[in-house]
């Protein structure tokens, strides 16, 4: 039944639930998507990309029109394939220029300079010492805007008190009242001390130098060098770094550790800066301009998720990836054994093993149940029967819980196998990349001019595609299950439609990626020696098609799946296509590195179309 026919009945429209027009519209497009998936074979994909959109099956055109955008997704016509162009032969240089607006790679020599600039900015405005400026910035995580905002609202005295330093008035008052005149009693060792052998901090509390040295050494060795507290109980003021250096004079190892800790605080205590997680560490740091949900690449080649510091895992959120990795480590080697040798508890659904005895099994949660049928029972039993229980009676609830536990195990295995397949393929393609690099070196050694940028960029696109596809299966496991965002998700019917449409895109991407992998598996000598550019054009068109599909997939994830959620963890690093290849006419300019995809998603378009038709019907 067509959506327009349903909506034409004005009387029926008035009694429709609010979500029904959307469900009908999505249902029609889902039928088209399933038809496209059925007809989208490997050979069809190859022929369609070579011959252009006119060769695509009708169902594929329907899916492209409804699920992706009003314009064709793949505009690779055979007549324009001869106009293949490159944005730049040096992709690394272009990427460095494009990514510099989103993040900055800082060498070890740059860290001291950047930190000094931040300190100077606070010192000039407040007219304070470097020690006080550092204490303020460390408390506010090196966020000058936050510091100045609280300073304007609450005043200097409040800011200094919460940061553990003294205001100018407090400092002057302490200097007047704490002048060391005559012997003082050190409240740590209870010894009378000469004024020259004692030191008073900015708060006015004085102790002997020996006690200060022992206190400071212990604090620095224990990793608390950035905020060295005064020894006076309940003082709350931290020690001035100039006085700390004077007290520790001659103890070079302690002073060196103290200096390193202060220098590294700009990275360790700064929410917008992270060390490169390479092993061994290259010593560089990455600073982001605004959005921490990005996946920067260091000059050493290390890519990582800035938000959590782990490997790049988009489109998984950080919480999804953390749980997925733990689940794979904990469950992957034992799932098969658990499925064969245990049964789920009818109360908590945890797997329980029967290690002997009778058929009454007791879970750790306290629930007892029958091993034969899995139904919950009492605890009174004999070797032959359980009081009040008969296995011959069938109970729907127990059977449903057993089926649910088994379904969850199978569901996890389904997504895990596909995740592992893509991740393991990356290792094979890394070997292929090394082989291509060796072939290029051999050809260039023979003084042959080799145009290889297109091939290396296609291999980069392939590795990125494998990685993103692998993580998309982990994303689907949590997004369309009950583990994450269960309270915020849409109605079950809409969630199922989201799932089916997302998996349609996912399968088409998987087919495109396998096609590109097959093309670049051609011996590199044959690819680079291609005279009529036929192989080269096929590789470039396929790489560009994959890049475009990823833009659309991330648009759907960000705007339709995660966009409506209110959870603070429902954010991912947006897709940053780094391939500079283009087939025929250049594709539309991708979003800037600091912006998420703004093109309208297919679900949003479906909603607008459904209600637009409903409005016309009423009129």
N, C-alpha and C positions, 0 to 999 in steps of 0.2 A: 504494500500500500504506500503511495506517495505521501510525503508530508503535506504538500499543498492540498491534496484531496481531504486529508484529515482536518486541516485547519480551515477548510472552506465551510465546514459545518459550524455555523456561528453558535448554534445552541449547544453543540458538544463542546465547543471551545470554552464557553462560560463555566462549564463544570469540570474542566480539566484541572488536575493538580498543578501547582506552579512549576514543577520540574518536568511535566510531561512533554511540552513542546521541545524542550532541550533533549529529552530522552529519545523522542521520535526522530529528531534531526540527527542525533549521533548514531542512532540505530541504522538509519539509511546509509550513512557514510561508513559505518562499520561493515555493512554488507559489501560495499564497494571495496573496502580495504581487504576483506577476506578473499574476495574474488581476485584482487591484484596479487595477493600473496600466493594463491594457488597457481596463478599463471606466470609468476615471476621466477622462472627457472634460470639456471646458470647460463645456458646458451642464449636465452631470450635477452638477458641483461647485456651480454656481449654484443649481440646484433643491434640492440636498441641504442647502445652508446655509440656504436660506429655509424649507424645510419641516421641518427637524430631522433627527435621526438615523434616524427611521423611514423616511425617503425614500432613505437611502443604499443602494446596491447591496450584495448579500450579501458580495461579495468585499471591499468597502471596510470592512464591519463586521468581517470576519475579520482584516483587516490592522490595524485599530484595536485589536482585542482582543489580538492576538498581538504586535504590534510596538511598541505605544505603552504601554498600561497596561490594567489590568482595568476601569477606568472609561472611559466614552465620552470621546473627545477633543473632540468638538464637541457641546455640550448646548444648542444654540440652537433651542428649540422655538418655533413660531409664537405659541403662547399666552403665552409669557413675553417675547416681543420687545417688547411694549408697556411692559415694566418696565425699559427701558434706564436705567441710572444712571451717574453719574460719580463717581469717587473725589474729584476736585477739578477745578475749572475752571482753576486755575493750575497747569499741569503742571510748569512750571519750578521753582516754589517747592517742590513736593512732591519733585521729583527732587533738588533741592539738599539737602533734609533727609535723604532716603534715602541719597544718595551720600556724605554727610559722614562716615559711619562707615567708609567704605572709603578715602577720600582727602580732603585738605584743600587748598583753593586759598589761597595766601598772596600778599598784595599786596606790592609792593616795600617799603612801610613796615613790614611785619610781619617781614621777614627779619632785620633787626638785632635786634629784640626777641627773636625765637626763638633766635638765635645767642647773645645775651647770657644768656638763661636756661640754655642748655646749658653755657656757660662757668662760670656761677655754681654750677651743680650740682657740677662737678668741683672748682672752687676751694674750696667749702665742705667737701668731703670730704677733699681732700688738703692743704688749707691752703697752696696754691701761688699763684703770680701768674697773671694772665690770659694772659701770653705762654706760660708753661709749659702751662697748661690747653689752650690752642689747639694747641700742638705735639702734645700727647698725642691730642687729639680728631681732628686731621687725620690722624695716623698710623693711628688706628683707624676712619677713615671716619665720624667723628662718631657712632659707636656706643658709647654709654656703657656698655651692658651688657657688650660685649666688652672694653672697657678695664678695668672693675672685675673682670671674671672673671680676666683675666691678672694683674691687680694682686694679687688674693687668692691665686692659685696660685704666682706667681713672685716677687712682691715689688716694691717701688718701684724699686730699683736696676735690675732687669732691664727693667722697663717704660720707664724713662727712657732707658736705653741704646739700646733698639731704636727709640724715638721721636725720638732726637736731641736730648735735653735732659739736664740734670744733676739728680741727686737732691739732697736737702737736704744730706746729708753731703758729697757731692762739691762742691756749691756753696760750703759753708763752708770746705772745705779749699783750694779754689782762691782764695777771697778772702783767706785768710791768707798764701798763698805768692806771690800775683801782685800784691801792692801795688806800684804804680809809684813807685819811689824812684830818683831820678836819671835820667839819660838812658838810653833803651833803643835797641837796634838793631832796626830794622824789617827783618824777613827777606824782605820783598817788594822794597823799593827799596834796602835796605842803607844807610840813612841813620840817623845818630844823631838821636833825636827826644826833645824835652822831654816830661816826663810829662803836661803839660797838652795836648799835641798828639797824644797816643796814647790808645787805648781798648782795654781788655781785656774780652773777652766772658765769659760764664758759665763757660766751660771753662778760663779763665785765660790764654789766648793773647792777646798784645797786639801791635798793629800801629799804624802811624801813621794819623791820621785821613784823610789824603789817599788812601792806598791802600784804606782801608775804603770811602770814598765811591765810588771808581772801581769797586771790586768789587761793591758793593751796587747801583749804578746799572746795571751790565751785567746782573746777575742779574735785576733787576726788569724791565728792558726786554726781556729774553729770555723772560719769562713764568714765571720761577721764584721769584716773590715770596713764596710761602707757606712755602718752606723754604730760607732763605738760609744756606748753609753757612759755617762758619768757614774762614778762608784757610789755616789750618795743615794740611798734608797728613796724611791719615788720622786727622783729629780726629773727625769724625762728629757733632759738636754743631752745632746750628743757632743763628743769632744771635737775641738777645733783641729783640723788636719795639720796646721802649721805647728801647733804645740805637740801633736802626736809625733811628727817627724823629729822635733827637737828632743823629745824624751827618748826616742828610739835611736838616736844618733850613735853610729858605730855598729849597729846590728843590721848589717847589710841584707841578710837573707829575709829578715822580717820586713824591712823597709821595701825591699823589692816586691814581695808578695802584696804589701799594702798598696804600693803604686799600681801594680797590675790590677788589683781589685777595683781601685778607683777608676782606672782607665776603661775597664770592661763594663763598668756600671751603665754606661750609655747604651750598650747593647742589651745587657742582661735585664735591666730594669725598664727598658723602653718598649712599649706595646707595639710600636711601628717599626721595630728593627729586630732582626734575627741573625744569629750566626749561620753561616753555611753549614749544613749537617753532613758534609762529606767526611769520609773516613779514609785516611787521616785528614783532620781539618785543614783546609787551605788557608785559614786565617782571615777570610773575607766575611763581610756582613752584608745583608740585604736590607735596604730601607724602602718601605712602601710609602706612597704619597697619601693615599686615603683608605681605600678598601683593603682590608687584610685578607679577604677571600680571593686570593690569587695564587698562581703557581709559578713563581719566578725561577729563572735559570741563572746560576752563578757562572762566572767566567771559566770555572774549572769544569763545567759541563753538568754539574749537579742540579737537578730540578726537584722541587719539593713544594708541599702545601704550606703556605706561609701561616695560615691560621693555626695549624696544629703541629707543624714542623715535621710531619711524616712525609712519606712519598706522595707524589701527586695522585689524587684519587677521584677527582671530579669525573662523572657527575654524582658520586657519593658525597653526602655531607660528612663532616669530620666524625660525628657521632656514629653514623652508619658504618664508616670504614673501621673505626675502632672496634665496634662490636663484631663486624664481619671477620676481621683478622683474628680476633680472639676465638670466634666460633670455629673458624677453619682450623686453627691450631689445636683447639680442644677436641673437636668433634670428628675431623676428617678421617682419622685412623681408627676410630672406635665405632662409627655409626653402623657399619655393617655387622659388627659383633653385637652391638646393643640390640639391633633389630632382630637378630636371630636368637639371642639368649636372655632377653628381658621382656617385661611387659609393663605398660604404663600404669601408675597408680590412678585409681578412679577419682581421687580427690585433687592431687596436685599435678598429675600427668607426668611426674618424673619417672624415669626408667628404674625398675626394681628387678634385681636378679634373685632367682631362687637357688639357694646354695645347699639344699637338702631339706629333710624333714617332710612334714605333711603339706597339704595343699593350701593351708592358711598362711598367707604372706603378710607381713607388717611393714609398711613403708616408714621412712624416717619421720614423716609428718604425723605419724600416729594412726593412719588409716590402715585397717586390715581389709584384705580382699581375697577372693578365691583365685588361685593360680590358674585353674582350668578355664574359667569363663571371664575373669577379670572384674567381677561385680563386687562392690563393697559389702562387707559382712560384719558381724560382731566378732568378739574374741573367743567366745566359748566354742570349743570344738573337741573332737576326738580324732583318732588316726583315720577314721573312715568317713566322717561327715562333719559339717559345720552347722552348729545349732541355728535353726531358723533360715537355713539357706538350701536351695535346691538348684543345681546347675541346669536342670531341664527347663527352668522358667527363663524365658528370654526377656531382657530389659533393654529398652531403647536407649536410656541415658548412658549406661555403661558401654554399650556398643558404640554410641556416638563419640564418647571420649576416647575409646581405643582407636577408632577410625581417624579422629582428629590428630592424635599423636602420630599415627603412621603417615598421615597425609603431610604433616609438617616435616617429617624426616625425608620423605620423597621429594617434597618441594625444595628443601635445602640442597639435596643432592643434585637436583635438576639444575639449579642456578650455579652451584659450585663447579660442576663439571664443565659448564660453558665458560665460567670465569677462568678456570685452570687451563682450558684449551687455548684461550687467547693469550694468557700470560706466558705459557710455555712456548707459543709461537713467536713471541718477541725475541727469545733467545736464538731461535733459528734465523730470524731475520737480522739479528745483530751479526751473526756469522756471515750472512750474505753480504751485509754492508762492508765487512772487512774484506771479503773476497772482491767486491767491486772496487774498493779503494786500492787493493793490490794490483788489479788489472789496469786501473787508471795510471798508477805509478809506472807500470811496465810500458804502457803505450807512450807516456810522456817522456820516458827515458830514451825512446827511439826517435825523439824529436817530432813526434806526431801531435798535432793540435787536436785535443779531444774535448768535445762539447759534452760535459758530463753533469752540468748543474741540474738538468731536468731529472736525471736518474737518481742522484743523491737526494734531491728534494722529494722525489716520489717515495724513496725508501724512508725518509723522515716521516712523511705523511702516513706510510703504512705502519710504522712503529707506533706513532701517536694513535692511529685508529685502533690498533690492537689493544693498546692500553685503555683507551676510553671505552671501547666495547666491553672489555673484561669487567671494568668497574660498573658499567651500566647494568650488568646482570646482578651485581651485589645491590645496586640501587633499586632494581625492580623487586628483589627479594624483600627488602624492608618497606619500600613505598607502597606495595600492594599487599602487604601482610598486616599483621596486627601488632607488630613490635614497636613501630614508630608512628607518632602523630595520629593514633587511633581516634582520639577525641575530636580532632579537627578535620578529619577527612569528610568528603562529601558523602551523599547517600550511597548505599551499596551498589545500586544499579549504575550510577554515574561512575563510581570507582572502577567497576568491572569494564565499562566502556573505555575509560582512561587506560586501563591495563591492556586491553586488546589493541587499541590504536597505537600505544607505545610499543608493544611487542611487534606489531606490523612494521613500524619504522626500524626497529632493532634488527629484524630478520632481513630486511632489504639492505641495511648497512652491512650486515654480516656477509651477504652475498656479494656486495660490491668489494668488500675487503678481501674476500677469498679470490675474487677475480683479479684484483691488483696484485695479490701475492703470487698468483699463477703467472701473471705477465712478467713481473720482475724476476721470477725464477728462471727465465730464459738466460742462457749463459751470457755474462756481461760482454764478452767479445762480440757476440752476435748483436746485442742491443746497441752497443756503441758504434758498430760498423754498419748500422742500418743506412742504406743509401737513399731509399725513397721516403724515409721518415714514417713509414707505416707503423712500426712497433713503437716508435717514440710517441706518435700521436695517440695511440691507444693507451699507453701508460699515463700520459699527461691528462687525457680526458677522464680517465678513471679516477686519478688522484683529485682532480678538481671536483668531480661529482661527489666523492666522499666528503670533501671539505664542505661543500654546500649542504649536504645532508646533515652533517654535524651541526652546522649553524641552526638548522631547523629543529633538530632534536633538542638542543640546549634551549632554544626558544620555548618549546613545549614544556620542558622540565621547569624552567625558571618562572614562566608566566602562568602555566595551567596547573602543574602538579605542586610545586613548592610555593608559588606566588600567593595563593589564598591562605596559607598557613601562617599563624601568628607566632610560632615557636622561634626562639632566638637561635636555635640550631638548624633551622631550615634554610640554610644558605650554602651555595656552592661557588667554586671558582668558575667564572664564565669561560666559554670556549674561546681560545685564541688561536685561530688558524694561522699557521706559520708558513704554509706553502706559498711561494711566490709565483707558481705556475698559473697560467690561465689558458683556456682553450677557446679558440675563436675570439669573440669579443670578450673583454674583461668582465668578470662578474661584478655585481653591485658591490660598492665599497663596503667592507665589513665594519661593524661598529668600532669606535675608537677603543683603545686599550683600557680606558677607565669607565666605559659604559657597558651596561648589559644590553642584550639584544632587544631592540625596540620594535621590530617588525611584528605585525599582528599575528597571533597564533591561530591554528586552525580551530581550536575549540572556541576561542573568543569570537571568531568569525561565524562559527556555526550558531552561537547564541544570538548574535546580532541578526543573522539571516532569519532565524526561526521567529523571533519576535517582530521583525519587520514584516514578514509574511502574515503574521497574526494580526498586525495593525491594519494592513491592507484589507484583510478579510472583514474586519469589523467595519471599516469605512465603506 
